Amino acid sequence: MSQAEVRRLAARGDLSFLAPERLQEWVVAQRWFGSKGRHVSSLEVLQAVPLRDEEPLLVLALIAARFPVGTHDLYQLPIGIRHSDERWDKGVITEADNWTIYDGLTDPDLARELLRRMRDSSVARAGGSTLTFKWANGRELDGNGEARPIGVEQSNSSMVFGDALVLKSFRRLEPGVNPELELLRFLDQHGFESIAPLAGWYEYEGRLVESTLGILQEYLKDARDGWSLAVEADGEDPERLIDQIHELGRVTGRMHKALGSDGTDPAFAPEEPTDEALALITATVDEEIERIFKNLPPDDEGPLWEIRGRSQDVRERLGQLSRIGVAGRVIRTHGDYHLGQVMLTQRGWVVLDFEGEPARTLPERRQKRSPLRDVAGMLRSFAYVAAAGQILGTRVMPQDWESRARAAFLDGYFRDVDPALLPPGQESIQKLLSVFELEKAVYELNYEINNRPDWVGIPVASIMRLLEAR
């Protein structure tokens, strides 16, 4: 196909020159493709919006992976197109007729096109659909230096511009505003400073879906995440880290206070939880306990022997903990809170990744929940720190480190959180927190059995502790 013909088709958002079989093969092989365990019956380009008409060309495609049961998943794929005279070897989808067609999010030049459009607050239209690029007012960050991809490709793709800005593009799309954009805007407007400020975003609106495609934030240069600070050999001194975890508790309390501060916004206004909500959580955990304990693998000498046959004990303990009465209020929360989601910077702790758990649907991630669920997630992170360094051979924490980290975090948290968001009285708070910790530990037990058998002892120890606590 001639150079002029490819240009003409791309300018119309027509990707018919891209072989569907090759595109499907390539997409299914990507780390960010989220349905690797399912057979894809076909892959279809539903919409393509041209964004750049000079080489390298850029066409932003929305593609549907269809499954035999009649369902489909929707993905964002910015497609780069270079004439083969310009050698390109990253994210290559196919090479044909002297053209290289590739993943545009591997190309700094094309990522810069998205940045430029956000700075200009531009709009692109094609086939009844609209791509809108937005710049956050007052953000004057310089992203003109070197652009480079960062991180391991997982469910999203990220590009850093000049150590000043970072673009996160969401690969799998769902209808509605992504919780990360929603929460960052809300927290910024309500004065919570422990976030990487939002600089811009881009979104799609059309007959297929209305969805957030990506967000642009300040890049935290020279920052380090809490997990590596705790676990890696060159991490923070354990004693100093305890003091920093106390401050992390305060930051978390202020985050929840801000998220529960606006009763005028229906999406964020605190609500009284229904009796059915806690009953549903308890029933779900109860079913998981029964299922997992019934299928425990043989482990006569390993840590599983401690909990083998104790399914009924764990379920009875769950029943005792769930008799709380008033359970506080439910608010929008982080949703996937652990040490890997916070970074220590020169200005203190910064909270990242407000998407929620990627495996949950977007409506689930936008649900209001008890703030203590975030707290439980962070406490479980401390349990992992206490054991992970030894398992990985990186460092050994003092024996009482987990209990001291828990106490420091909770002390800081209760200093700054709004008490009206929590159950009345310390006993009720501790009971609800234990329900959420047990829920998390049971999930971890199942995950570790199936993925990291050497780590099974971590959730087992926590389940035993929750069994014995009174």
C-alpha positions as CSV (number, residue, x, y, z in Angstrom):
1,M,0.0,0.0,0.0
2,S,1.4,3.4,-1.0
3,Q,2.5,6.0,1.5
4,A,-0.2,8.4,0.2
5,E,-3.0,5.7,0.6
6,V,-2.0,4.9,4.2
7,R,-2.0,8.6,5.0
8,R,-5.4,9.1,3.4
9,L,-7.0,6.2,5.3
10,A,-5.4,7.2,8.7
11,A,-6.6,10.7,8.3
12,R,-10.2,9.4,8.0
13,G,-9.8,7.1,11.0
14,D,-9.9,4.1,8.7
15,L,-7.6,1.3,10.0
16,S,-8.7,-1.3,7.4
17,F,-5.0,-1.7,6.3
18,L,-4.3,-3.4,9.7
19,A,-4.9,-7.1,9.6
20,P,-7.5,-8.1,12.3
21,E,-5.9,-11.5,13.0
22,R,-2.5,-9.9,13.6
23,L,-4.0,-7.2,15.8
24,Q,-5.8,-9.7,17.9
25,E,-2.7,-11.8,18.3
26,W,-0.8,-8.8,19.4
27,V,-3.4,-7.4,21.8
28,V,-4.0,-10.7,23.6
29,A,-0.2,-11.1,24.2
30,Q,0.1,-7.7,26.0
31,R,0.6,-7.5,29.8
32,W,-2.3,-5.0,30.0
33,F,-4.8,-7.3,28.4
34,G,-7.0,-8.4,31.3
35,S,-8.7,-11.5,30.1
36,K,-5.9,-13.9,29.4
37,G,-7.8,-16.8,30.8
38,R,-10.7,-16.4,28.3
39,H,-10.9,-17.3,24.7
40,V,-11.2,-14.2,22.4
41,S,-13.5,-15.0,19.5
42,S,-12.8,-11.8,17.7
43,L,-11.2,-8.4,18.0
44,E,-12.8,-5.4,16.4
45,V,-11.8,-1.7,15.9
46,L,-15.0,0.1,16.9
47,Q,-13.8,3.7,16.6
48,A,-10.6,5.4,15.4
49,V,-9.9,9.1,15.9
50,P,-7.0,10.6,14.0
51,L,-4.8,12.9,16.2
52,R,-1.7,13.5,14.1
53,D,-1.3,13.8,10.3
54,E,2.5,14.0,10.1
55,E,4.9,11.2,10.7
56,P,4.8,9.4,12.9
57,L,1.0,9.3,12.4
58,L,-1.3,8.8,15.4
59,V,-4.8,7.3,15.4
60,L,-6.5,6.6,18.8
61,A,-8.5,3.4,18.4
62,L,-11.1,1.9,20.7
63,I,-11.1,-1.9,20.3
64,A,-13.5,-4.5,21.5
65,A,-12.3,-8.0,22.5
66,R,-15.3,-10.2,22.0
67,F,-15.9,-13.5,23.9
68,P,-18.0,-16.5,22.8
69,V,-20.7,-15.8,25.5
70,G,-21.6,-12.6,23.8
71,T,-19.8,-10.2,26.2
72,H,-16.8,-7.9,25.3
73,D,-14.1,-5.8,26.9
74,L,-13.2,-2.4,25.6
75,Y,-9.6,-1.1,25.3
76,Q,-7.8,2.1,24.3
77,L,-5.0,1.6,21.8
78,P,-3.2,4.7,20.4
79,I,-1.8,3.4,17.1
80,G,1.5,4.8,15.8
81,I,2.3,4.5,12.1
82,R,5.8,5.1,10.8
83,H,7.3,4.6,7.3
84,S,9.9,1.9,7.5
85,D,12.7,4.3,6.6
86,E,12.3,5.3,10.3
87,R,13.2,2.2,12.2
88,W,10.9,1.5,15.2
89,D,11.2,-1.6,17.4
90,K,9.0,-1.0,20.5
91,G,5.5,-2.3,20.7
92,V,5.4,-3.3,17.1
93,I,2.0,-4.7,16.0
94,T,2.9,-5.4,12.4
95,E,5.3,-4.4,9.6
96,A,3.9,-4.4,6.0
97,D,4.2,-2.5,2.8
98,N,7.1,-0.4,4.1
99,W,5.1,0.7,7.2
100,T,5.6,-0.1,10.9
101,I,2.4,0.0,12.9
102,Y,2.9,0.0,16.6
103,D,1.6,0.9,20.1
104,G,1.7,4.7,20.2
105,L,2.2,4.7,24.0
106,T,5.7,3.4,23.5
107,D,6.7,6.4,21.5
108,P,7.7,9.6,23.3
109,D,6.8,11.7,20.2
110,L,3.3,10.4,20.2
111,A,2.9,10.7,23.9
112,R,3.9,14.3,23.5
113,E,1.1,14.8,21.1
114,L,-1.3,13.8,23.9
115,L,0.5,16.2,26.3
116,R,0.3,19.0,23.7
117,R,-3.4,18.5,23.2
118,M,-4.0,18.6,27.0
119,R,-2.0,21.9,27.3
120,D,-4.1,23.3,24.4
121,S,-7.4,21.9,25.8
122,S,-8.1,20.7,22.3
123,V,-11.0,18.6,20.9
124,A,-10.9,15.9,18.2
125,R,-14.0,14.5,16.5
126,A,-14.6,11.6,14.2
127,G,-17.7,9.4,13.4
128,G,-20.0,11.1,16.0
129,S,-17.4,10.6,18.8
130,T,-15.4,13.3,20.6
131,L,-12.0,13.2,22.3
132,T,-11.7,16.0,24.8
133,F,-8.3,17.0,26.2
134,K,-8.3,19.2,29.4
135,W,-5.6,21.2,31.3
136,A,-6.0,21.8,35.0
137,N,-6.1,25.5,35.7
138,G,-3.1,27.0,37.4
139,R,-0.7,24.1,36.6
140,E,2.5,25.5,35.1
141,L,4.7,22.5,35.2
142,D,7.5,22.1,32.6
143,G,7.3,18.8,30.8
144,N,9.6,19.7,27.9
145,G,12.6,17.5,28.9
146,E,13.2,13.9,27.9
147,A,10.1,11.7,27.6
148,R,10.4,8.1,28.7
149,P,8.1,5.2,29.6
150,I,8.2,4.1,33.2
151,G,7.2,1.0,35.2
152,V,6.3,-2.5,34.1
153,E,3.4,-2.6,31.7
154,Q,0.4,-3.9,33.6
155,S,-3.2,-2.6,33.4
156,N,-2.0,0.9,32.5
157,S,0.8,2.6,30.6
158,S,2.8,5.6,31.9
159,M,5.2,8.1,30.3
160,V,7.3,10.7,32.1
161,F,8.0,14.1,30.6
162,G,11.1,15.9,31.8
163,D,10.9,14.6,35.3
164,A,8.0,17.0,35.8
165,L,4.9,15.3,34.6
166,V,3.7,11.8,34.3
167,L,0.9,10.6,32.0
168,K,-1.1,7.5,33.0
169,S,-3.2,6.0,30.2
170,F,-5.9,3.6,31.1
171,R,-5.9,0.6,28.8
172,R,-9.2,-1.2,29.7
173,L,-12.2,1.2,29.6
174,E,-15.5,1.2,31.4
175,P,-18.4,3.6,31.2
176,G,-18.1,6.6,33.5
177,V,-15.5,8.8,35.1
178,N,-12.4,6.9,36.3
179,P,-12.3,7.1,40.2
180,E,-8.7,8.3,40.1
181,L,-9.7,11.4,38.1
182,E,-12.8,11.9,40.2
183,L,-11.0,11.6,43.6
184,L,-8.0,13.7,42.6
185,R,-10.2,16.6,41.5
186,F,-12.3,16.4,44.6
187,L,-9.2,16.2,47.0
188,D,-7.5,19.1,45.2
189,Q,-10.7,21.2,45.5
190,H,-11.0,20.4,49.2
191,G,-7.5,21.3,50.2
192,F,-5.9,17.8,50.7
193,E,-2.3,18.4,49.7
194,S,-0.8,14.9,50.0
195,I,-1.4,14.0,46.4
196,A,0.5,14.4,43.2
197,P,-1.4,17.4,41.7
198,L,-3.6,16.8,38.7
199,A,-2.3,18.6,35.6
200,G,-4.6,17.4,32.9
201,W,-6.7,14.5,31.5
202,Y,-8.3,13.3,28.3
203,E,-11.6,11.5,27.8
204,Y,-13.9,9.9,25.2
205,E,-17.5,10.5,24.5
206,G,-19.5,8.8,21.8
207,R,-22.0,6.1,20.9
208,L,-19.8,3.4,22.4
209,V,-19.0,4.7,25.8
210,E,-18.2,7.8,27.9
211,S,-14.9,7.1,29.6
212,T,-11.7,8.6,31.1
213,L,-8.7,7.7,28.9
214,G,-5.8,9.1,30.9
215,I,-4.6,11.5,33.5
216,L,-1.6,13.8,33.8
217,Q,0.0,14.5,37.2
218,E,3.0,16.1,38.7
219,Y,5.9,13.5,38.6
220,L,7.4,12.8,42.1
221,K,11.1,12.9,41.3
222,D,13.4,11.3,43.9
223,A,10.5,9.9,45.8
224,R,10.3,6.3,47.0
225,D,7.3,4.1,47.7
226,G,6.6,2.8,51.2
227,W,7.0,-0.8,50.3
228,S,10.6,-0.5,49.1
229,L,11.5,1.8,52.0
230,A,10.4,-1.0,54.4
231,V,11.5,-4.2,52.6
232,E,14.6,-3.4,50.4
233,A,18.1,-3.7,51.8
234,D,18.8,0.0,51.3
235,G,15.5,1.0,52.7
236,E,14.7,3.3,55.7
237,D,16.1,2.6,59.1
238,P,13.3,0.5,60.9
239,E,13.1,2.9,63.9
240,R,12.9,6.0,61.8
241,L,10.3,4.3,59.6
242,I,8.1,3.8,62.6
243,D,8.0,7.6,63.1
244,Q,7.2,8.1,59.4
245,I,4.4,5.5,59.6
246,H,2.9,7.6,62.4
247,E,2.8,10.5,60.0
248,L,1.4,8.3,57.3
249,G,-1.5,7.5,59.7
250,R,-2.1,11.3,60.1
251,V,-2.1,11.8,56.3
252,T,-4.5,8.9,56.0
253,G,-6.8,10.4,58.6
254,R,-6.7,13.8,56.8
255,M,-7.5,12.1,53.5
256,H,-10.6,10.4,54.9
257,K,-11.6,13.6,56.6
258,A,-11.4,15.5,53.3
259,L,-13.3,12.7,51.4
260,G,-16.1,12.9,54.0
261,S,-16.2,16.7,54.2
262,D,-18.8,17.6,51.5
263,G,-22.4,16.8,52.2
264,T,-23.6,18.7,49.1
265,D,-22.0,16.5,46.5
266,P,-24.1,13.3,46.0
267,A,-21.1,11.3,44.8
268,F,-19.1,12.1,48.0
269,A,-21.6,12.9,50.7
270,P,-21.1,10.6,53.7
271,E,-24.0,8.1,54.2
272,E,-25.2,5.9,57.0
273,P,-24.5,2.3,56.1
274,T,-27.5,0.0,55.8
275,D,-27.7,-3.1,58.0
276,E,-27.7,-5.1,54.8
277,A,-24.3,-3.7,53.8
278,L,-22.4,-5.2,56.7
279,A,-24.5,-8.4,56.5
280,L,-23.5,-8.8,52.8
281,I,-19.8,-8.3,53.7
282,T,-20.0,-10.9,56.4
283,A,-21.9,-13.4,54.2
284,T,-19.4,-13.0,51.4
285,V,-16.4,-13.6,53.7
286,D,-18.2,-16.5,55.3
287,E,-18.6,-18.2,51.9
288,E,-15.0,-17.5,51.0
289,I,-13.8,-19.1,54.3
290,E,-15.9,-22.2,53.7
291,R,-14.7,-22.6,50.1
292,I,-11.0,-22.0,50.8
293,F,-10.8,-24.1,53.9
294,K,-12.6,-27.0,52.2
295,N,-9.9,-26.9,49.4
296,L,-6.8,-26.4,51.4
297,P,-3.9,-28.3,49.8
298,P,-1.9,-31.0,51.7
299,D,0.6,-29.3,54.0
300,D,1.4,-31.6,56.9
301,E,4.5,-29.7,58.0
302,G,3.9,-26.2,56.7
303,P,2.0,-23.3,58.1
304,L,-1.4,-24.5,56.8
305,W,-1.6,-27.1,59.5
306,E,-2.3,-24.4,62.1
307,I,-5.6,-23.5,60.5
308,R,-6.6,-26.8,58.9
309,G,-10.0,-27.9,60.4
310,R,-10.6,-24.5,61.9
311,S,-13.0,-23.2,59.4
312,Q,-15.9,-23.1,61.9
313,D,-13.8,-21.3,64.4
314,V,-12.9,-18.6,61.9
315,R,-16.6,-18.2,60.8
316,E,-17.7,-18.0,64.4
317,R,-15.1,-15.3,65.1
318,L,-16.4,-13.4,62.1
319,G,-19.9,-13.6,63.5
320,Q,-18.8,-12.2,66.8
321,L,-16.9,-9.3,65.2
322,S,-19.8,-8.4,63.0
323,R,-22.2,-7.7,65.9
324,I,-21.2,-4.0,66.0
325,G,-24.5,-2.1,66.1
326,V,-23.7,1.4,64.6
327,A,-20.9,1.0,62.0
328,G,-20.0,4.6,61.4
329,R,-20.5,6.2,58.0
330,V,-19.5,5.2,54.5
331,I,-17.6,7.5,52.2
332,R,-15.6,7.4,49.0
333,T,-12.2,5.8,49.8
334,H,-8.9,5.0,48.2
335,G,-10.0,1.4,47.7
336,D,-6.6,-0.3,47.3
337,Y,-4.6,1.1,50.1
338,H,-1.2,-0.3,51.0
339,L,2.5,0.7,51.3
340,G,3.0,0.4,47.5
341,Q,0.4,3.2,47.0
342,V,2.2,5.9,49.0
343,M,5.5,7.6,48.4
344,L,7.8,9.5,50.7
345,T,8.9,12.8,49.2
346,Q,10.7,15.9,50.5
347,R,7.3,17.3,51.5
348,G,6.2,14.1,53.3
349,W,3.9,11.3,52.3
350,V,2.0,11.4,49.0
351,V,-0.9,9.1,48.2
352,L,-1.1,7.7,44.7
353,D,-3.3,5.4,42.5
354,F,-6.9,6.2,43.4
355,E,-8.3,3.8,40.8
356,G,-9.3,1.2,43.4
357,E,-8.8,-2.5,42.9
358,P,-8.4,-3.1,39.1
359,A,-10.2,-6.4,39.3
360,R,-13.4,-4.7,40.5
361,T,-15.9,-3.1,38.1
362,L,-16.0,0.7,37.9
363,P,-19.4,0.9,39.7
364,E,-17.9,-1.2,42.5
365,R,-14.8,1.0,42.8
366,R,-17.1,4.1,43.1
367,Q,-19.1,2.6,45.9
368,K,-18.9,4.3,49.3
369,R,-17.3,2.2,52.0
370,S,-16.2,2.4,55.6
371,P,-12.8,4.3,55.8
372,L,-11.6,1.5,58.1
373,R,-11.4,-0.7,55.0
374,D,-8.5,1.5,53.8
375,V,-7.0,1.3,57.3
376,A,-7.2,-2.5,57.3
377,G,-5.4,-2.6,53.9
378,M,-2.5,-0.6,55.3
379,L,-2.3,-2.8,58.4
380,R,-2.1,-5.9,56.3
381,S,0.7,-4.3,54.4
382,F,2.7,-4.0,57.7
383,A,2.1,-7.8,58.3
384,Y,3.7,-8.4,54.9
385,V,6.7,-6.1,55.6
386,A,7.5,-8.0,58.8
387,A,7.9,-11.3,56.9
388,A,8.8,-10.3,53.3
389,G,12.3,-9.0,53.9
390,Q,13.3,-12.3,55.3
391,I,11.6,-14.3,52.5
392,L,13.2,-12.1,49.9
393,G,16.6,-12.2,51.7
394,T,16.8,-8.4,51.7
395,R,16.5,-7.5,55.4
396,V,15.1,-8.7,58.7
397,M,12.9,-6.3,60.7
398,P,12.9,-6.3,64.6
399,Q,10.5,-8.9,66.0
400,D,8.0,-6.4,67.3
401,W,8.1,-4.2,64.3
402,E,4.7,-5.0,63.0
403,S,2.9,-4.4,66.3
404,R,4.8,-1.1,66.7
405,A,4.0,0.0,63.2
406,R,0.3,-0.8,63.7
407,A,0.2,1.2,66.9
408,A,2.0,4.2,65.4
409,F,-0.2,4.2,62.3
410,L,-3.5,4.0,64.3
411,D,-2.4,6.6,66.8
412,G,-1.6,9.0,63.9
413,Y,-4.9,8.1,62.1
414,F,-7.2,8.7,65.0
415,R,-5.6,12.1,65.7
416,D,-6.7,13.5,62.4
417,V,-9.7,11.5,61.1
418,D,-13.2,12.9,61.7
419,P,-14.6,10.7,64.5
420,A,-18.1,11.1,63.0
421,L,-17.0,8.7,60.2
422,L,-16.2,5.9,62.6
423,P,-18.3,3.6,64.9
424,P,-18.9,5.1,68.4
425,G,-16.4,3.8,70.9
426,Q,-13.0,2.1,70.5
427,E,-14.4,-1.4,71.0
428,S,-16.8,-1.0,68.0
429,I,-14.0,0.5,65.9
430,Q,-11.7,-2.4,66.7
431,K,-14.4,-5.0,65.9
432,L,-15.2,-3.4,62.5
433,L,-11.5,-3.1,61.7
434,S,-11.0,-6.8,62.5
435,V,-13.8,-7.8,60.2
436,F,-12.0,-5.9,57.3
437,E,-8.6,-7.4,58.3
438,L,-10.1,-10.9,58.3
439,E,-11.7,-10.3,55.0
440,K,-8.3,-9.2,53.5
441,A,-6.4,-12.0,55.2
442,V,-8.8,-14.7,53.8
443,Y,-8.4,-13.2,50.3
444,E,-4.6,-13.2,50.8
445,L,-4.6,-16.8,51.9
446,N,-6.3,-17.9,48.7
447,Y,-4.0,-15.8,46.6
448,E,-0.8,-17.1,48.2
449,I,-1.9,-20.7,48.0
450,N,-2.4,-20.3,44.2
451,N,0.6,-18.0,43.4
452,R,3.2,-17.8,46.2
453,P,3.1,-20.9,48.5
454,D,6.2,-19.6,50.3
455,W,4.2,-16.6,51.5
456,V,1.2,-18.6,52.9
457,G,2.5,-18.2,56.4
458,I,1.8,-14.4,56.4
459,P,-2.0,-14.6,56.1
460,V,-2.1,-17.7,58.2
461,A,-0.4,-15.9,61.1
462,S,-2.8,-13.0,60.8
463,I,-5.9,-15.3,60.7
464,M,-4.6,-17.0,63.9
465,R,-4.0,-13.7,65.6
466,L,-7.6,-12.5,64.8
467,L,-8.9,-15.9,66.1
468,E,-7.1,-15.5,69.4
469,A,-7.8,-11.8,69.9
470,R,-10.5,-11.0,72.5
